[in-house]
Amino acid sequence: MAFEDALAAWLVKQRWFAGKGRELRDLAIVADTEIVSGDPELRHLVVMVSHGTTVDYYQVFTGLRRRLPGRLRHARIGPSGDGRQAYDALHDADLTKPLLAGIAADETIGSLQLRIMPGASFETGLDSLVLSAEQSNTSLVFGEESILKVFRRLSPGPNPDLEVTTALARLGSSHIAEPFGWMETRLDGVSTSLAILSRYLRLASDGWSLAATSVRDLYAMEDSTGDGVRAAEAGGDFAGEAHRLGIATAEVHADLAEAFGTDEVGTDALGELTEQMYRKLDMAVAAVPELGRYTEMIGDAYSSLAKLTGPFPVQRVHGDYHLGQVLRTTGSGWVVLDFEGEPATPLAQRRARSSPLRDVAGMLRSFDYAARHQLIGHPEQVTLNAVASDWVRRNASAFCAGYAEAGGPDPDANDILLRALQLDKAVYEVLYEARHRPSWLQIPLDSLAEF
């Protein structure tokens, strides 16, 4: 078997491969850089995958060994064609140390540029560990100090996560993980981000886990008393954190506006936005007929949006904002992660200015998910639905209050826009869950029933 064939067979099985459901027509290695020679050897590959009319790029850090030890067999790609075994080298601490050292030394290796942030300082020579929560990227933790996020699917140009965090670091923002350095190369003639190295916040708790604990405590109280408890009575009440998260979100938006500027759009842009929403709704209803019972309600909200005259402020935003993208730290409060935006969205669209209320809508939808996902299969689901709704209302209100107090556009004063953005997000969720996680489809459908 040729190495390209083994690579193609391995690639389509990876969670971060974006071409699932599409025929892989062709695969070609368009760049091959040796980083470490010998046995083991480390090579950096840029792979072009054709799906007929579309082309995707991926990067694969490829390790080569004569004999593959048991600890790396799970990362095996296949025979390299020269008697060695190829594997995903991000799982090999012997080969990831040079990446950390290269960033610290500001090295250039062939077509790869490893760069350190001015003034950054971090320990090298540390063993790495791949985090298990791999999605569109792969993250490696070095000791307890730094984390390297490797962008698996490449889009020619700067990655928004690197672009935004470096800009906010220059402003002294306390709501980001300090960037230490990055890796880049040239793809299609432009500088293209490969990875970003940041401070690892090892003692932080992610927002999803904190919210889920609050919900779990509340449901346990209801189960034990049966008295119809309210969210404010839960021992793990999340409203205070939701309020602080709203403040942090507004402060991040203010920093984004300072770093990248702002603009205003009028009725023409609003009309285009509404048309995009209608098109997504039509596509989702065609794929998920159960959504059809809510189209009149959703259409009315979109129609109300289209009647607004503006102007409306727009700026750089997070673009994929939810509880899994924020960390609660002991020192800096809430920290926002992953400014990459929705990976399936074209790069130009992810870098475009949008209403900051789009991020607010994303977080409000995340509150809804945090409350409802624990009800799937729950024997007391019918009873707990009202409790869940109360938890969502309480924390959404606290978040919006904090956001407005800290200078963000007042969600209450922009309720028509915010409602349309939330519904647009829910429509996206319906389509996503139907395609990727059918057991969760009822979450957005139940939510739409209460809008």
Secondary structure, DSSP 4 states (H G I P E B T S, - for coil): --HHHHHHHHHTTSTT-TTTTS---EEEEEEEEEEE-SSSEEEEEEEEEE-SS-EEEEEEEEEEESS--GGGGGGEEEE-SSS-EEEEGGG-HHHHHHHHHHHHTT-EETTEEEEE-TT-----S--EEE-S--SSEEEEEETTTEEEEEESEE-SS--HHHHHHHHHHHTT-SSBPPEEEEEEEEETTEEEEEEEEEE--TT-EEHHHHHHHHHHHHHHHHHHH-S---GGG-TT--HHHHHHHHHHHHHHHHHHHHHH-EEEE-HHHHHHHHHHHHHHHHHHHHH-GGGGGGHHHHHHHHHHHHT----EEEE---SS-SGGGEEE-SSSSEEE--TT--TTS-HHHHHS-B-THHHHHHHHHHHHHHHHGGGTT-TTHHHHHHHHHHHHHHHHHHHHHHHHHTTS--TTTTHHHHHHHHHHHHHHHHHHHHHH-GGGTHHHHHHHHH-
